[in-house]
């Protein structure tokens, strides 16, 4: 039976590939310290801090470039004003939904008490701080609520599961991050369809009833480097965050090519994207609540990153994978993430083929309304590294016409080992 499968795929002509570099906007903050100092020196920010205040500072579960330095600088400036800061994990139900697990996530990013210069206090206990207009009990971290002030620090960026004025950012950090298991459960159990509605609804209750001092919004560029750090007075967060989100959209890494028939990813992984692979590159989204143009017919994934330890979230958005990748899948651990998010498609199993050659060949064979002799194919190591990629020879004219694309070499055949792997 297996042989008939590979006979059905047949000997497919693979294109010669050309290495190119996509150049994105690369303005970046090399040293965040003076920027944080300048931002926190604003009168509307500084006047919120008084000597003796215990102040909670949030830290998220997603990696943020320079976050340890940013937190350390905030802590130092607060201490200079006589305040007593501490850091809390604000990450919903991540880290296995345990206080120890959430602190471990921060430690894995180098965010330790020694590094940031203050205690890191982790607890899953929450308290109700009010009710939403629809009657939901809105909760936040009990330790944060007991403090005299809260500083919400977070990355503002597009979300892969829904679209709205507030996606990933400070409002979500308050609703789900500070909401811990309770906030995550209420929002995720309702489904991605309602996240755009519930995030500002809950966050406005928190802003009204809790002592949020200010927010620190962070934007990263396409190279995942710090692009912007802005301190936002609490009352301005609802109006300012949508503006910063639109800027973040313009900085997303992307493929600078249209009508791609096949995308080949050497690896997916949780260290690469919360979705395993960046849907703003693959055009494969886990929900129908994101507005995006799908322009890639078939996606093949060849492996899972070592850092993922078998986490195969994202596999379900591909069409084909290799046996090598499938053998590494930690299915039950991956299913836990899917159940928490209530989105199962990302952990489905794509077509499994025995090696890289057949995975790529099957995608070419399965592409429709294309010139298979001159297939438009892109190969990337992973979606985190969207700048250095390979394109098929048939796409070279497109690359030459784009001033943001640099040609790095001439066309070369894909080279496979004796097992049919690249």
JOCORFEN-V960697 format. One record per residue. N is the residue number from 0. RES is the residue in one small letter. SS is DSSP state (H for helix, E for strand, C for the rest). PHI is phi as a letter, one per 30 degrees, with the letter a starting at -180 (none if undefined). Layout:
# JOCORFEN-V960697
[[N RES SS PHI] [N RES SS PHI]]
This chain:
# JOCORFEN-V960697
[[0 x C none] [1 x H d] [2 x H d] [3 x H d] [4 x H d] [5 x H d] [6 x H d] [7 x H d] [8 x H d] [9 x C i] [10 x C d] [11 x C c] [12 x C d] [13 x C c] [14 x C d] [15 x C d] [16 x E c] [17 x E b] [18 x E d] [19 x E b] [20 x E b] [21 x E d] [22 x C c] [23 x C c] [24 x C e] [25 x C b] [26 x C d] [27 x C a] [28 x C c] [29 x C d] [30 x C b] [31 x H d] [32 x H e] [33 x H d] [34 x H d] [35 x H d] [36 x H d] [37 x H d] [38 x H d] [39 x H d] [40 x C d] [41 x C d] [42 x H e] [43 x H d] [44 x H d] [45 x H d] [46 x C d] [47 x C d] [48 x C c] [49 x C b] [50 x C e] [51 x C i] [52 x C d] [53 x E d] [54 x E b] [55 x E c] [56 x E c] [57 x E d] [58 x E b] [59 x C c] [60 x C d] [61 x C c] [62 x C d] [63 x C b] [64 x C e] [65 x C i] [66 x H d] [67 x H d] [68 x H d] [69 x H d] [70 x H d] [71 x H d] [72 x H d] [73 x H e] [74 x H e] [75 x H d] [76 x H d] [77 x H d] [78 x H d] [79 x H d] [80 x C d] [81 x C i] [82 x C d] [83 x E b] [84 x E d] [85 x E b] [86 x E c] [87 x E b] [88 x E d] [89 x C c] [90 x C b] [91 x C h] [92 x C c] [93 x C d] [94 x H i] [95 x H i] [96 x H i] [97 x C b] [98 x H d] [99 x H d] [100 x H d] [101 x H d] [102 x H d] [103 x H d] [104 x H e] [105 x H d] [106 x H d] [107 x H d] [108 x C c] [109 x C i] [110 x C c] [111 x C c] [112 x H d] [113 x H d] [114 x H d] [115 x H c] [116 x C i] [117 x C a] [118 x E d] [119 x E c] [120 x C c] [121 x C b] [122 x C a] [123 x C c] [124 x C d] [125 x E b] [126 x E b] [127 x E d] [128 x E c] [129 x E l] [130 x E b] [131 x C d] [132 x C e] [133 x C c] [134 x C j] [135 x C d] [136 x E d] [137 x E c] [138 x E c] [139 x E b] [140 x E e] [141 x H d] [142 x H d] [143 x H d] [144 x H d] [145 x H d] [146 x C d] [147 x C d] [148 x E a] [149 x E b] [150 x E c] [151 x E c] [152 x E c] [153 x E a] [154 x E d] [155 x C c] [156 x E a] [157 x C d] [158 x C c] [159 x C c] [160 x C c] [161 x C a] [162 x C b] [163 x C l] [164 x C d] [165 x C b] [166 x C c] [167 x E d] [168 x C l] [169 x H d] [170 x H d] [171 x H d] [172 x H d] [173 x H d] [174 x H d] [175 x H c] [176 x H d] [177 x C d] [178 x C d] [179 x H h] [180 x H e] [181 x H d] [182 x H d] [183 x H d] [184 x H d] [185 x H d] [186 x H d] [187 x H d] [188 x H d] [189 x H d] [190 x C j] [191 x H e] [192 x H e] [193 x H c] [194 x H d] [195 x H d] [196 x H d] [197 x H d] [198 x H e] [199 x H d] [200 x H d] [201 x H d] [202 x H d] [203 x H d] [204 x H d] [205 x H d] [206 x H d] [207 x H d] [208 x H c] [209 x C c] [210 x C d] [211 x E d] [212 x E d] [213 x E a] [214 x E c] [215 x E b] [216 x E d] [217 x E b] [218 x E b] [219 x E c] [220 x C d] [221 x C d] [222 x C c] [223 x C i] [224 x C c] [225 x E d] [226 x E c] [227 x E a] [228 x E b] [229 x E b] [230 x E d] [231 x E b] [232 x E e] [233 x H e] [234 x H d] [235 x H c] [236 x H e] [237 x H d] [238 x H c] [239 x H d] [240 x H e] [241 x H e] [242 x H d] [243 x H d] [244 x H d] [245 x H d] [246 x H d] [247 x H d] [248 x H e] [249 x H d] [250 x C c] [251 x C d] [252 x C d] [253 x C a] [254 x C d] [255 x C d] [256 x C b] [257 x C c] [258 x C h] [259 x E d] [260 x E d] [261 x E b] [262 x E c] [263 x E c] [264 x E c] [265 x C d] [266 x C a] [267 x E b] [268 x C l] [269 x C d] [270 x C d] [271 x C c] [272 x C a] [273 x C d] [274 x C c] [275 x C i] [276 x C b] [277 x C d] [278 x H d] [279 x H d] [280 x H c] [281 x H d] [282 x C i] [283 x C c] [284 x C c] [285 x C d] [286 x C b] [287 x C d] [288 x C c] [289 x C c] [290 x C d] [291 x C a] [292 x C c] [293 x C d] [294 x C b] [295 x E c] [296 x E d] [297 x E b] [298 x E b] [299 x E c] [300 x E c] [301 x C c] [302 x C a] [303 x E c] [304 x C d] [305 x H d] [306 x H d] [307 x H d] [308 x C h] [309 x C j] [310 x C d] [311 x C c] [312 x C e] [313 x C j] [314 x H e] [315 x H d] [316 x H c] [317 x C c] [318 x C c] [319 x E b] [320 x E b] [321 x E c] [322 x H d] [323 x H e] [324 x H d] [325 x H d] [326 x H d] [327 x C c] [328 x C d] [329 x C c] [330 x H d] [331 x H d] [332 x H d] [333 x H d] [334 x H d] [335 x H d] [336 x H d] [337 x H d] [338 x H d] [339 x H d] [340 x H d] [341 x C i] [342 x C b] [343 x C c] [344 x H e] [345 x H d] [346 x H c] [347 x C d] [348 x C c] [349 x C d] [350 x E e] [351 x E c] [352 x E b] [353 x C d] [354 x C a] [355 x H d] [356 x H e] [357 x H d] [358 x H d] [359 x H d] [360 x H d] [361 x H d] [362 x H d] [363 x H d] [364 x H d] [365 x H c] [366 x C d] [367 x C c] [368 x C h] [369 x C b] [370 x C d] [371 x H d] [372 x H d] [373 x H b] [374 x C d] [375 x C c] [376 x E b] [377 x E b] [378 x E c] [379 x E b] [380 x C d] [381 x C a] [382 x C d] [383 x C d] [384 x C c] [385 x C d] [386 x C c] [387 x E c] [388 x E b] [389 x E c] [390 x E b] [391 x E d] [392 x H e] [393 x H d] [394 x H c] [395 x H d] [396 x H d] [397 x H d] [398 x H d] [399 x H d] [400 x H d] [401 x C c] [402 x C d] [403 x C c] [404 x E c] [405 x E c] [406 x E d] [407 x C c] [408 x C a] [409 x C c] [410 x C d] [411 x E b] [412 x C d] [413 x C d] [414 x C c] [415 x C c] [416 x C d] [417 x C d] [418 x C c] [419 x C i] [420 x C c] [421 x C d]]
